[in-house]
Amino acid sequence: MFNFSFDKRIIYIIIGIMVLSTVVNYANNPGALFSLLLSIPGVLIAITFHEFAHGYAAYKLGDNTAKNEGRLSLNPLDHLDPIGSLMLLFAGFGWGKPVHVNPRNYTRKISMEQGEAIVSIAGPLMNILLAVVFTLIYCAIYKFAGISFITSTTGGIIILLISSTISINIGLGVFNLIPLPPLDGSKVIMPFLPYNAKQWFVNNEQIFYIIFVVIWITGIAGLIISPAINTVSAGILNLGRIIFGI
């Protein structure tokens, strides 16, 4: 696994430089800084519900590990990872503090591999569900609140808060479906791989970690998932428009 302290220090330094550079840019652009501050509630909601969903899915499958560690909670402080939260805030994709689970405790009605896939996909699915819910709220405001409210200061702030929450949830959900360790997608695809492919995947896990770090730090990850994020966003918005006839 990619968990060597030396490598982590390098990553943290690089992230620190990236975040500092972004902060300086925002400081010179008050409008962008204001939008960044409005995105904080979206980050808290996205990460909290994402990690809660992992723990709850494991709990429903028979594993009490997350419950015993206090992770079946909607308190953001129980789930925030400092680096992952900053990345989600500044880059639009990131992660929370991993939820510990023990697949050996899962119900024997399914294999441990299938259980891990269910628990892993629960987080991204929760984010997509939240994006749908907030999109419906967004469309309802446009349908029923009236233009005077939407163009008011209060209405404008509410619209920005909701829009940011939608974008962050979609970003977190789609990003975590990339099939590379340590992201959720790496475990979601396991039940669908042939035996030899699974073994190759497990044996080369460290290489995949390195690939993940490279595409993440260089910004390639954003380029890879942007089309998927745009497609999901458009689909959810079209759903809301159809439901509310706007």
VODOLUM-213468 format. One record per residue: residue in three letters; x, y negated, z of N, C-alpha, C in turn. Coordinates in Angstrom, 1 decimal. Layout:
N
ATOM, ALA, X, Y, Z, X, Y, Z, X, Y, Z;
...
REM end
This chain:
246
ATOM, MET, 0.8, 1.2, 0.0, 0.0, 0.0, 0.0, 0.9, -1.2, 0.0;
ATOM, PHE, 0.3, -2.3, -0.5, 1.1, -3.6, -0.6, 0.9, -4.3, 0.7;
ATOM, ASN, 1.6, -3.9, 1.7, 1.4, -4.5, 3.0, 2.8, -4.8, 3.7;
ATOM, PHE, 3.8, -5.0, 2.9, 5.1, -5.3, 3.5, 5.2, -6.7, 4.0;
ATOM, SER, 5.7, -7.0, 5.2, 5.7, -8.3, 5.7, 6.4, -9.3, 4.9;
ATOM, PHE, 7.5, -8.9, 4.2, 8.3, -9.8, 3.4, 7.4, -10.3, 2.2;
ATOM, ASP, 6.7, -9.3, 1.6, 5.8, -9.7, 0.5, 4.7, -10.6, 0.9;
ATOM, LYS, 4.1, -10.3, 2.1, 3.1, -11.1, 2.6, 3.5, -12.6, 2.8;
ATOM, ARG, 4.7, -12.7, 3.3, 5.2, -14.1, 3.5, 5.4, -14.9, 2.2;
ATOM, ILE, 5.8, -14.2, 1.2, 6.0, -14.8, -0.1, 4.6, -15.2, -0.6;
ATOM, ILE, 3.6, -14.3, -0.5, 2.3, -14.6, -1.0, 1.7, -15.8, -0.2;
ATOM, TYR, 1.9, -15.8, 1.1, 1.3, -16.9, 1.9, 2.0, -18.3, 1.5;
ATOM, ILE, 3.3, -18.3, 1.2, 4.0, -19.5, 0.8, 3.4, -20.0, -0.5;
ATOM, ILE, 3.2, -19.1, -1.4, 2.7, -19.4, -2.7, 1.3, -20.0, -2.6;
ATOM, ILE, 0.5, -19.3, -1.8, -0.9, -19.8, -1.6, -0.9, -21.1, -0.9;
ATOM, GLY, 0.0, -21.3, 0.1, 0.1, -22.6, 0.7, 0.4, -23.7, -0.2;
ATOM, ILE, 1.3, -23.5, -1.1, 1.7, -24.5, -2.1, 0.5, -24.8, -3.0;
ATOM, MET, -0.2, -23.7, -3.5, -1.4, -23.9, -4.3, -2.5, -24.7, -3.6;
ATOM, VAL, -2.7, -24.4, -2.4, -3.8, -25.1, -1.6, -3.4, -26.5, -1.4;
ATOM, LEU, -2.1, -26.8, -1.0, -1.6, -28.1, -0.8, -1.8, -29.0, -2.0;
ATOM, SER, -1.4, -28.4, -3.2, -1.5, -29.1, -4.4, -2.9, -29.5, -4.7;
ATOM, THR, -3.8, -28.5, -4.5, -5.3, -28.8, -4.7, -5.8, -29.8, -3.8;
ATOM, VAL, -5.4, -29.8, -2.5, -5.8, -30.8, -1.5, -5.4, -32.2, -2.0;
ATOM, VAL, -4.2, -32.3, -2.4, -3.7, -33.6, -2.9, -4.5, -34.1, -4.1;
ATOM, ASN, -4.8, -33.2, -5.0, -5.7, -33.6, -6.1, -7.0, -34.1, -5.7;
ATOM, TYR, -7.6, -33.3, -4.7, -8.9, -33.7, -4.2, -8.9, -35.0, -3.5;
ATOM, ALA, -7.8, -35.3, -2.8, -7.6, -36.5, -2.0, -7.7, -37.7, -3.0;
ATOM, ASN, -7.2, -37.5, -4.2, -7.2, -38.6, -5.2, -8.5, -38.7, -5.9;
ATOM, ASN, -9.4, -37.8, -5.6, -10.7, -37.8, -6.3, -11.8, -37.6, -5.3;
ATOM, PRO, -12.3, -38.7, -4.7, -13.3, -38.6, -3.6, -14.5, -37.8, -4.0;
ATOM, GLY, -15.0, -37.9, -5.2, -16.2, -37.2, -5.6, -16.0, -35.7, -5.6;
ATOM, ALA, -14.8, -35.3, -6.1, -14.5, -33.9, -6.0, -14.3, -33.4, -4.6;
ATOM, LEU, -13.7, -34.2, -3.8, -13.5, -33.8, -2.4, -14.9, -33.7, -1.7;
ATOM, PHE, -15.8, -34.5, -2.0, -17.2, -34.4, -1.4, -17.8, -33.1, -1.9;
ATOM, SER, -17.7, -32.8, -3.1, -18.2, -31.5, -3.6, -17.6, -30.3, -2.9;
ATOM, LEU, -16.3, -30.4, -2.7, -15.6, -29.3, -2.0, -16.1, -29.1, -0.6;
ATOM, LEU, -16.4, -30.2, 0.1, -16.9, -30.1, 1.5, -18.3, -29.5, 1.5;
ATOM, LEU, -19.1, -29.8, 0.4, -20.4, -29.3, 0.3, -20.4, -27.8, 0.0;
ATOM, SER, -19.3, -27.3, -0.5, -19.2, -25.9, -0.8, -18.9, -25.0, 0.4;
ATOM, ILE, -18.5, -25.6, 1.6, -18.1, -24.9, 2.8, -19.3, -24.0, 3.3;
ATOM, PRO, -20.5, -24.5, 3.3, -21.6, -23.6, 3.7, -21.8, -22.4, 2.8;
ATOM, GLY, -21.6, -22.6, 1.5, -21.6, -21.5, 0.6, -20.6, -20.4, 0.9;
ATOM, VAL, -19.4, -20.8, 1.2, -18.3, -19.9, 1.5, -18.6, -19.1, 2.8;
ATOM, LEU, -19.1, -19.8, 3.8, -19.5, -19.1, 5.0, -20.6, -18.1, 4.8;
ATOM, ILE, -21.6, -18.4, 4.0, -22.7, -17.5, 3.7, -22.2, -16.3, 2.9;
ATOM, ALA, -21.4, -16.6, 1.9, -21.0, -15.5, 1.0, -20.1, -14.5, 1.7;
ATOM, ILE, -19.2, -15.0, 2.4, -18.2, -14.0, 3.1, -19.0, -13.3, 4.2;
ATOM, THR, -19.8, -14.0, 5.0, -20.4, -13.4, 6.1, -21.4, -12.2, 5.7;
ATOM, PHE, -22.2, -12.5, 4.7, -23.2, -11.5, 4.2, -22.5, -10.4, 3.5;
ATOM, HIS, -21.4, -10.7, 2.8, -20.6, -9.7, 2.0, -20.1, -8.6, 3.0;
ATOM, GLU, -19.4, -9.1, 4.1, -18.8, -8.2, 5.0, -19.8, -7.5, 5.9;
ATOM, PHE, -20.9, -8.2, 6.2, -22.0, -7.6, 7.0, -22.6, -6.4, 6.2;
ATOM, ALA, -22.7, -6.6, 4.8, -23.3, -5.6, 4.0, -22.4, -4.3, 4.0;
ATOM, HIS, -21.1, -4.5, 3.9, -20.2, -3.3, 4.0, -20.4, -2.5, 5.3;
ATOM, GLY, -20.4, -3.3, 6.4, -20.6, -2.6, 7.7, -22.0, -2.0, 7.9;
ATOM, TYR, -23.0, -2.7, 7.4, -24.4, -2.1, 7.5, -24.5, -0.9, 6.7;
ATOM, ALA, -24.0, -0.9, 5.5, -24.1, 0.3, 4.6, -23.4, 1.5, 5.3;
ATOM, ALA, -22.2, 1.3, 5.8, -21.5, 2.3, 6.5, -22.3, 2.8, 7.7;
ATOM, TYR, -22.9, 1.9, 8.4, -23.7, 2.3, 9.6, -24.9, 3.1, 9.2;
ATOM, LYS, -25.6, 2.8, 8.1, -26.7, 3.6, 7.6, -26.3, 4.9, 7.1;
ATOM, LEU, -25.0, 5.1, 6.7, -24.5, 6.4, 6.3, -24.0, 7.2, 7.5;
ATOM, GLY, -24.1, 6.7, 8.7, -23.7, 7.5, 9.9, -22.4, 7.1, 10.6;
ATOM, ASP, -21.7, 6.0, 10.1, -20.5, 5.6, 10.7, -20.7, 4.3, 11.6;
ATOM, ASN, -20.4, 4.5, 12.8, -20.6, 3.4, 13.8, -19.3, 2.5, 14.0;
ATOM, THR, -18.3, 2.7, 13.2, -17.0, 1.9, 13.4, -17.3, 0.4, 13.4;
ATOM, ALA, -17.9, 0.0, 12.3, -18.2, -1.5, 12.2, -19.0, -2.0, 13.3;
ATOM, LYS, -20.0, -1.2, 13.7, -20.9, -1.6, 14.8, -20.1, -1.8, 16.1;
ATOM, ASN, -19.2, -0.8, 16.3, -18.5, -0.8, 17.6, -17.4, -1.9, 17.6;
ATOM, GLU, -17.0, -2.4, 16.4, -16.1, -3.5, 16.4, -16.7, -4.8, 16.3;
ATOM, GLY, -18.1, -4.9, 16.4, -18.8, -6.1, 16.4, -19.0, -6.7, 15.0;
ATOM, ARG, -18.9, -5.9, 13.9, -18.9, -6.5, 12.6, -20.4, -6.4, 12.0;
ATOM, LEU, -21.3, -5.8, 12.7, -22.7, -5.9, 12.2, -23.3, -7.2, 12.8;
ATOM, SER, -22.7, -8.3, 12.3, -23.0, -9.6, 12.8, -23.1, -10.6, 11.7;
ATOM, LEU, -24.0, -11.6, 11.8, -24.0, -12.7, 10.8, -23.3, -13.9, 11.4;
ATOM, ASN, -22.4, -13.7, 12.3, -21.6, -14.8, 12.8, -20.4, -15.0, 11.9;
ATOM, PRO, -20.2, -16.1, 11.2, -19.1, -16.2, 10.2, -17.8, -16.0, 10.9;
ATOM, LEU, -17.6, -16.3, 12.1, -16.3, -16.2, 12.8, -15.9, -14.7, 12.9;
ATOM, ASP, -16.8, -13.8, 12.8, -16.5, -12.4, 12.9, -16.0, -11.8, 11.6;
ATOM, HIS, -16.1, -12.6, 10.5, -15.8, -12.1, 9.2, -14.8, -12.9, 8.4;
ATOM, LEU, -14.4, -14.1, 8.8, -13.6, -14.9, 7.9, -12.1, -14.5, 8.0;
ATOM, ASP, -11.6, -14.4, 6.8, -10.1, -14.2, 6.6, -9.6, -15.6, 6.2;
ATOM, PRO, -8.6, -16.2, 6.9, -8.1, -17.5, 6.6, -7.7, -17.7, 5.1;
ATOM, ILE, -6.9, -16.8, 4.6, -6.4, -16.9, 3.2, -7.5, -16.7, 2.2;
ATOM, GLY, -8.3, -15.6, 2.4, -9.4, -15.3, 1.5, -10.4, -16.4, 1.5;
ATOM, SER, -10.7, -17.1, 2.6, -11.7, -18.1, 2.7, -11.2, -19.4, 2.0;
ATOM, LEU, -9.9, -19.7, 2.1, -9.3, -20.8, 1.4, -9.4, -20.6, -0.1;
ATOM, MET, -9.1, -19.4, -0.5, -9.1, -19.0, -2.0, -10.5, -19.2, -2.5;
ATOM, LEU, -11.5, -18.7, -1.7, -12.9, -18.8, -2.2, -13.3, -20.3, -2.3;
ATOM, LEU, -12.8, -21.1, -1.3, -13.1, -22.5, -1.3, -12.5, -23.2, -2.4;
ATOM, PHE, -11.2, -23.0, -2.7, -10.5, -23.7, -3.7, -10.5, -23.1, -5.1;
ATOM, ALA, -10.6, -21.8, -5.2, -10.5, -21.1, -6.5, -11.8, -20.5, -6.9;
ATOM, GLY, -12.8, -20.4, -6.0, -14.0, -19.8, -6.4, -14.1, -18.3, -6.3;
ATOM, PHE, -13.0, -17.7, -5.9, -13.1, -16.2, -5.6, -12.1, -16.0, -4.5;
ATOM, GLY, -12.4, -15.0, -3.6, -11.6, -14.7, -2.5, -12.2, -13.5, -1.7;
ATOM, TRP, -12.0, -13.4, -0.4, -12.4, -12.2, 0.3, -12.6, -12.6, 1.8;
ATOM, GLY, -13.2, -11.7, 2.6, -13.3, -11.8, 4.0, -12.4, -10.8, 4.7;
ATOM, LYS, -12.5, -10.8, 6.0, -11.7, -9.9, 6.8, -12.3, -8.5, 6.6;
ATOM, PRO, -11.4, -7.5, 6.2, -11.9, -6.2, 5.8, -12.7, -5.6, 7.0;
ATOM, VAL, -13.8, -4.9, 6.7, -14.6, -4.1, 7.6, -14.0, -2.7, 7.7;
ATOM, HIS, -13.6, -2.3, 8.9, -13.1, -0.9, 9.1, -14.2, 0.1, 9.1;
ATOM, VAL, -14.0, 1.2, 8.3, -15.0, 2.3, 8.3, -14.3, 3.6, 8.4;
ATOM, ASN, -15.0, 4.6, 8.7, -14.4, 6.0, 8.8, -15.3, 6.9, 8.0;
ATOM, PRO, -14.9, 7.2, 6.7, -15.7, 8.0, 5.8, -16.0, 9.4, 6.4;
ATOM, ARG, -15.2, 9.9, 7.3, -15.5, 11.2, 7.9, -16.8, 11.2, 8.7;
ATOM, ASN, -17.2, 10.0, 9.0, -18.5, 10.0, 9.8, -19.7, 9.9, 8.9;
ATOM, TYR, -19.5, 9.7, 7.6, -20.7, 9.6, 6.7, -21.5, 10.9, 6.7;
ATOM, THR, -22.8, 10.7, 6.4, -23.7, 11.9, 6.3, -23.2, 12.9, 5.3;
ATOM, ARG, -23.4, 14.1, 5.6, -22.9, 15.2, 4.7, -23.8, 15.4, 3.5;
ATOM, LYS, -24.8, 14.6, 3.4, -25.7, 14.7, 2.2, -25.0, 14.2, 1.0;
ATOM, ILE, -23.9, 13.4, 1.1, -23.1, 12.9, 0.0, -21.6, 13.1, 0.4;
ATOM, SER, -20.8, 13.1, -0.7, -19.4, 13.3, -0.4, -18.8, 12.0, 0.2;
ATOM, MET, -17.6, 12.1, 0.8, -17.0, 10.9, 1.4, -16.7, 9.9, 0.3;
ATOM, GLU, -16.3, 10.4, -0.9, -16.0, 9.5, -2.0, -17.2, 8.7, -2.4;
ATOM, GLN, -18.4, 9.4, -2.5, -19.6, 8.7, -2.9, -20.0, 7.7, -1.8;
ATOM, GLY, -19.8, 8.1, -0.5, -20.1, 7.2, 0.6, -19.2, 5.9, 0.5;
ATOM, GLU, -17.9, 6.1, 0.2, -17.1, 4.9, 0.1, -17.5, 4.0, -1.0;
ATOM, ALA, -18.0, 4.6, -2.1, -18.4, 3.8, -3.3, -19.7, 3.0, -2.9;
ATOM, ILE, -20.6, 3.6, -2.2, -21.8, 2.9, -1.7, -21.4, 1.8, -0.8;
ATOM, VAL, -20.6, 2.1, 0.2, -20.2, 1.0, 1.1, -19.4, -0.1, 0.4;
ATOM, SER, -18.6, 0.2, -0.5, -17.8, -0.8, -1.3, -18.7, -1.7, -2.1;
ATOM, ILE, -19.7, -1.1, -2.8, -20.5, -1.9, -3.7, -21.5, -2.7, -3.0;
ATOM, ALA, -21.8, -2.3, -1.7, -22.8, -3.1, -0.9, -22.5, -4.5, -0.8;
ATOM, GLY, -21.2, -4.9, -0.6, -20.8, -6.3, -0.5, -21.1, -7.1, -1.7;
ATOM, PRO, -20.5, -6.7, -2.9, -20.8, -7.4, -4.1, -22.3, -7.5, -4.4;
ATOM, LEU, -23.0, -6.4, -4.2, -24.5, -6.5, -4.5, -25.2, -7.5, -3.6;
ATOM, MET, -24.7, -7.6, -2.3, -25.3, -8.5, -1.4, -25.1, -10.0, -2.0;
ATOM, ASN, -23.9, -10.2, -2.5, -23.6, -11.5, -3.0, -24.5, -11.9, -4.2;
ATOM, ILE, -24.7, -10.9, -5.1, -25.5, -11.1, -6.3, -27.0, -11.3, -5.8;
ATOM, LEU, -27.4, -10.6, -4.8, -28.8, -10.8, -4.3, -28.9, -12.2, -3.7;
ATOM, LEU, -27.9, -12.6, -3.0, -28.0, -14.0, -2.4, -28.0, -15.0, -3.6;
ATOM, ALA, -27.3, -14.8, -4.6, -27.3, -15.7, -5.8, -28.7, -15.8, -6.4;
ATOM, VAL, -29.4, -14.6, -6.5, -30.7, -14.6, -7.0, -31.7, -15.4, -6.1;
ATOM, VAL, -31.6, -15.2, -4.8, -32.4, -15.8, -3.8, -32.2, -17.3, -3.9;
ATOM, PHE, -31.0, -17.8, -3.9, -30.8, -19.2, -3.9, -31.1, -19.8, -5.3;
ATOM, THR, -31.0, -19.1, -6.3, -31.4, -19.5, -7.7, -32.9, -19.7, -7.7;
ATOM, LEU, -33.7, -18.8, -7.1, -35.1, -19.0, -7.0, -35.5, -20.2, -6.2;
ATOM, ILE, -34.7, -20.5, -5.1, -35.0, -21.7, -4.3, -34.7, -22.9, -5.2;
ATOM, TYR, -33.6, -22.9, -5.9, -33.2, -24.0, -6.8, -34.3, -24.2, -7.8;
ATOM, CYS, -34.8, -23.2, -8.5, -35.8, -23.4, -9.5, -37.1, -23.9, -8.9;
ATOM, ALA, -37.4, -23.4, -7.7, -38.6, -23.8, -7.0, -38.6, -25.3, -6.7;
ATOM, ILE, -37.4, -25.8, -6.3, -37.3, -27.2, -6.0, -37.5, -28.0, -7.3;
ATOM, TYR, -36.9, -27.6, -8.4, -37.1, -28.3, -9.7, -38.6, -28.2, -10.1;
ATOM, LYS, -39.3, -27.1, -9.8, -40.7, -27.0, -10.2, -41.6, -27.8, -9.4;
ATOM, PHE, -41.4, -27.8, -8.1, -42.4, -28.4, -7.2, -42.0, -29.7, -6.5;
ATOM, ALA, -40.8, -29.9, -6.3, -40.4, -31.1, -5.5, -40.6, -32.4, -6.2;
ATOM, GLY, -40.5, -32.4, -7.5, -40.6, -33.7, -8.2, -39.3, -34.4, -8.4;
ATOM, ILE, -39.3, -35.2, -9.5, -38.1, -35.9, -9.9, -37.6, -36.9, -8.9;
ATOM, SER, -38.5, -37.5, -8.2, -38.1, -38.5, -7.2, -37.3, -37.9, -6.1;
ATOM, PHE, -37.7, -36.7, -5.7, -36.9, -36.0, -4.6, -35.5, -35.5, -5.1;
ATOM, ILE, -35.5, -35.0, -6.3, -34.3, -34.4, -6.9, -33.3, -35.5, -7.1;
ATOM, THR, -33.7, -36.7, -7.5, -32.8, -37.8, -7.8, -32.5, -38.7, -6.5;
ATOM, SER, -33.1, -38.3, -5.4, -32.8, -39.0, -4.1, -31.5, -38.5, -3.6;
ATOM, THR, -30.9, -39.2, -2.6, -29.6, -38.8, -2.0, -29.8, -37.4, -1.3;
ATOM, THR, -30.9, -37.3, -0.5, -31.1, -36.0, 0.2, -31.3, -34.9, -0.8;
ATOM, GLY, -32.1, -35.1, -1.8, -32.4, -34.1, -2.8, -31.1, -33.7, -3.6;
ATOM, GLY, -30.3, -34.7, -3.9, -29.1, -34.4, -4.6, -28.1, -33.6, -3.8;
ATOM, ILE, -28.0, -33.9, -2.5, -27.1, -33.1, -1.7, -27.6, -31.7, -1.5;
ATOM, ILE, -28.9, -31.5, -1.4, -29.5, -30.2, -1.3, -29.2, -29.4, -2.5;
ATOM, ILE, -29.4, -30.0, -3.7, -29.2, -29.3, -5.0, -27.7, -28.9, -5.1;
ATOM, LEU, -26.8, -29.8, -4.7, -25.4, -29.5, -4.7, -25.0, -28.3, -3.8;
ATOM, LEU, -25.6, -28.3, -2.6, -25.4, -27.2, -1.6, -25.9, -25.9, -2.2;
ATOM, ILE, -27.0, -25.9, -2.8, -27.6, -24.7, -3.3, -26.8, -24.2, -4.5;
ATOM, SER, -26.4, -25.1, -5.4, -25.7, -24.8, -6.6, -24.3, -24.2, -6.2;
ATOM, SER, -23.7, -24.8, -5.3, -22.4, -24.3, -4.8, -22.5, -22.9, -4.2;
ATOM, THR, -23.5, -22.7, -3.4, -23.8, -21.4, -2.8, -24.0, -20.3, -3.9;
ATOM, ILE, -24.7, -20.6, -4.9, -25.0, -19.7, -6.0, -23.6, -19.3, -6.7;
ATOM, SER, -22.9, -20.4, -7.0, -21.6, -20.1, -7.7, -20.6, -19.3, -6.9;
ATOM, ILE, -20.5, -19.6, -5.6, -19.5, -18.9, -4.8, -19.9, -17.5, -4.6;
ATOM, ASN, -21.2, -17.2, -4.4, -21.7, -15.8, -4.3, -21.4, -15.0, -5.5;
ATOM, ILE, -21.7, -15.6, -6.7, -21.4, -14.9, -7.9, -19.9, -14.7, -8.1;
ATOM, GLY, -19.1, -15.7, -7.8, -17.7, -15.5, -7.9, -17.1, -14.4, -7.0;
ATOM, LEU, -17.6, -14.4, -5.7, -17.1, -13.4, -4.8, -17.6, -12.0, -5.2;
ATOM, GLY, -18.8, -11.9, -5.6, -19.4, -10.6, -6.0, -18.7, -10.0, -7.2;
ATOM, VAL, -18.5, -10.8, -8.3, -17.9, -10.4, -9.5, -16.4, -10.1, -9.3;
ATOM, PHE, -15.7, -11.0, -8.6, -14.3, -10.8, -8.3, -14.0, -9.5, -7.6;
ATOM, ASN, -14.8, -9.2, -6.6, -14.6, -8.0, -5.9, -14.9, -6.7, -6.6;
ATOM, LEU, -15.5, -6.8, -7.8, -15.8, -5.6, -8.6, -14.7, -5.3, -9.6;
ATOM, ILE, -13.6, -6.1, -9.6, -12.4, -5.7, -10.4, -11.9, -4.4, -9.8;
ATOM, PRO, -11.7, -3.4, -10.7, -11.3, -2.1, -10.2, -9.8, -2.0, -9.9;
ATOM, LEU, -9.3, -2.9, -9.0, -7.9, -2.8, -8.6, -7.9, -2.9, -7.0;
ATOM, PRO, -7.0, -2.0, -6.4, -6.9, -2.2, -4.9, -6.3, -3.6, -4.6;
ATOM, PRO, -6.8, -4.2, -3.5, -7.6, -3.7, -2.5, -9.1, -4.1, -2.7;
ATOM, LEU, -9.5, -4.4, -3.9, -10.9, -4.9, -4.1, -11.9, -3.7, -4.1;
ATOM, ASP, -13.1, -4.1, -3.9, -14.2, -3.1, -3.8, -14.3, -2.2, -5.0;
ATOM, GLY, -14.1, -2.8, -6.2, -14.3, -2.1, -7.4, -13.4, -0.9, -7.6;
ATOM, SER, -12.2, -0.9, -6.9, -11.3, 0.3, -7.0, -12.0, 1.5, -6.4;
ATOM, LYS, -12.8, 1.4, -5.4, -13.5, 2.5, -4.8, -14.8, 2.8, -5.4;
ATOM, VAL, -15.4, 1.8, -6.0, -16.7, 2.0, -6.7, -16.5, 2.9, -7.9;
ATOM, ILE, -15.4, 2.8, -8.6, -15.2, 3.6, -9.8, -14.8, 5.1, -9.5;
ATOM, MET, -14.3, 5.3, -8.3, -13.7, 6.6, -8.0, -14.6, 7.8, -8.3;
ATOM, PRO, -15.9, 7.8, -7.9, -16.7, 9.0, -8.2, -16.9, 9.3, -9.7;
ATOM, PHE, -16.6, 8.3, -10.5, -16.9, 8.5, -12.0, -15.6, 8.9, -12.7;
ATOM, LEU, -14.5, 9.0, -12.0, -13.2, 9.3, -12.7, -13.0, 10.8, -12.7;
ATOM, PRO, -12.4, 11.4, -13.8, -12.0, 12.8, -13.7, -10.9, 13.0, -12.7;
ATOM, TYR, -10.8, 14.3, -12.3, -9.9, 14.6, -11.2, -8.5, 14.1, -11.4;
ATOM, ASN, -7.9, 14.3, -12.6, -6.5, 13.9, -12.9, -6.4, 12.4, -12.9;
ATOM, ALA, -7.4, 11.7, -13.3, -7.4, 10.2, -13.3, -7.4, 9.7, -11.9;
ATOM, LYS, -8.2, 10.4, -11.0, -8.3, 10.0, -9.6, -6.9, 10.1, -8.9;
ATOM, GLN, -6.3, 11.3, -9.2, -4.9, 11.5, -8.6, -3.9, 10.5, -9.1;
ATOM, TRP, -4.0, 10.2, -10.4, -3.1, 9.2, -10.9, -3.3, 7.8, -10.3;
ATOM, PHE, -4.6, 7.5, -10.1, -5.0, 6.2, -9.5, -4.4, 6.1, -8.1;
ATOM, VAL, -4.6, 7.2, -7.3, -4.1, 7.2, -5.9, -2.6, 7.2, -5.8;
ATOM, ASN, -1.9, 8.0, -6.7, -0.5, 8.0, -6.7, 0.2, 6.7, -7.1;
ATOM, ASN, -0.5, 5.9, -7.9, 0.0, 4.7, -8.3, -0.6, 3.4, -7.7;
ATOM, GLU, -1.2, 3.7, -6.5, -1.9, 2.6, -5.8, -1.1, 1.4, -5.6;
ATOM, GLN, 0.2, 1.6, -5.2, 1.1, 0.5, -4.9, 1.3, -0.4, -6.2;
ATOM, ILE, 1.4, 0.2, -7.3, 1.6, -0.5, -8.6, 0.3, -1.4, -8.8;
ATOM, PHE, -0.9, -0.8, -8.5, -2.1, -1.6, -8.7, -2.2, -2.8, -7.8;
ATOM, TYR, -1.7, -2.6, -6.6, -1.6, -3.7, -5.7, -0.7, -4.9, -6.2;
ATOM, ILE, 0.4, -4.5, -6.8, 1.3, -5.5, -7.4, 0.6, -6.2, -8.5;
ATOM, ILE, 0.0, -5.4, -9.4, -0.7, -6.0, -10.5, -1.8, -6.9, -10.1;
ATOM, PHE, -2.5, -6.5, -9.0, -3.6, -7.4, -8.5, -3.0, -8.8, -8.0;
ATOM, VAL, -1.9, -8.7, -7.3, -1.2, -9.9, -6.7, -0.8, -10.8, -7.9;
ATOM, VAL, -0.2, -10.2, -8.9, 0.3, -11.0, -10.1, -0.8, -11.7, -10.8;
ATOM, ILE, -1.9, -10.9, -11.1, -3.0, -11.6, -11.9, -3.8, -12.6, -11.0;
ATOM, TRP, -3.7, -12.4, -9.7, -4.4, -13.3, -8.8, -3.6, -14.6, -8.7;
ATOM, ILE, -2.2, -14.5, -8.4, -1.4, -15.7, -8.2, -1.3, -16.5, -9.5;
ATOM, THR, -1.2, -15.8, -10.6, -1.0, -16.5, -11.9, -2.2, -17.1, -12.5;
ATOM, GLY, -3.4, -16.8, -11.9, -4.6, -17.3, -12.4, -5.3, -16.5, -13.5;
ATOM, ILE, -4.6, -15.4, -13.8, -5.2, -14.5, -14.9, -6.5, -13.9, -14.4;
ATOM, ALA, -6.6, -13.6, -13.1, -7.9, -13.1, -12.6, -9.0, -14.0, -12.9;
ATOM, GLY, -8.8, -15.3, -12.8, -9.9, -16.2, -13.1, -10.3, -16.1, -14.6;
ATOM, LEU, -9.3, -16.0, -15.5, -9.6, -15.9, -16.9, -10.3, -14.6, -17.2;
ATOM, ILE, -10.0, -13.5, -16.5, -10.6, -12.2, -16.7, -12.1, -12.2, -16.3;
ATOM, ILE, -12.3, -12.8, -15.2, -13.7, -12.7, -14.6, -14.6, -13.8, -15.0;
ATOM, SER, -14.1, -14.9, -15.6, -14.9, -16.1, -16.0, -16.0, -15.7, -16.9;
ATOM, PRO, -15.8, -14.9, -18.0, -16.9, -14.5, -18.8, -18.0, -13.7, -18.1;
ATOM, ALA, -17.6, -12.8, -17.2, -18.5, -12.1, -16.4, -19.3, -13.0, -15.5;
ATOM, ILE, -18.6, -13.9, -14.8, -19.3, -14.9, -13.9, -20.3, -15.7, -14.7;
ATOM, ASN, -19.9, -16.2, -15.9, -20.8, -17.0, -16.7, -22.0, -16.2, -17.2;
ATOM, THR, -21.8, -15.0, -17.5, -22.9, -14.1, -18.0, -23.9, -13.9, -16.9;
ATOM, VAL, -23.4, -13.5, -15.7, -24.2, -13.2, -14.5, -25.0, -14.5, -14.1;
ATOM, SER, -24.3, -15.6, -14.1, -24.9, -16.9, -13.8, -26.1, -17.3, -14.7;
ATOM, ALA, -25.8, -17.1, -16.0, -26.8, -17.4, -17.0, -28.0, -16.5, -16.9;
ATOM, GLY, -27.7, -15.2, -16.6, -28.8, -14.2, -16.5, -29.7, -14.5, -15.3;
ATOM, ILE, -29.1, -14.8, -14.2, -29.9, -15.1, -13.0, -30.7, -16.4, -13.1;
ATOM, LEU, -30.1, -17.4, -13.7, -30.8, -18.7, -14.0, -31.9, -18.5, -14.9;
ATOM, ASN, -31.8, -17.7, -16.0, -32.9, -17.4, -16.9, -34.0, -16.7, -16.2;
ATOM, LEU, -33.6, -15.8, -15.3, -34.6, -15.1, -14.5, -35.5, -16.1, -13.7;
ATOM, GLY, -34.8, -17.0, -13.0, -35.5, -18.0, -12.2, -36.4, -18.9, -13.1;
ATOM, ARG, -35.9, -19.3, -14.2, -36.7, -20.1, -15.2, -37.9, -19.4, -15.6;
ATOM, ILE, -37.8, -18.1, -15.9, -39.0, -17.3, -16.4, -40.0, -17.2, -15.3;
ATOM, ILE, -39.5, -16.9, -14.0, -40.4, -16.7, -12.9, -41.2, -18.0, -12.6;
ATOM, PHE, -40.5, -19.2, -12.7, -41.2, -20.4, -12.4, -41.7, -21.2, -13.6;
ATOM, GLY, -41.4, -20.7, -14.8, -41.9, -21.3, -16.0, -41.3, -22.7, -16.2;
ATOM, ILE, -40.0, -22.8, -16.1, -39.4, -24.1, -16.3, -38.3, -24.0, -17.4;
REM end
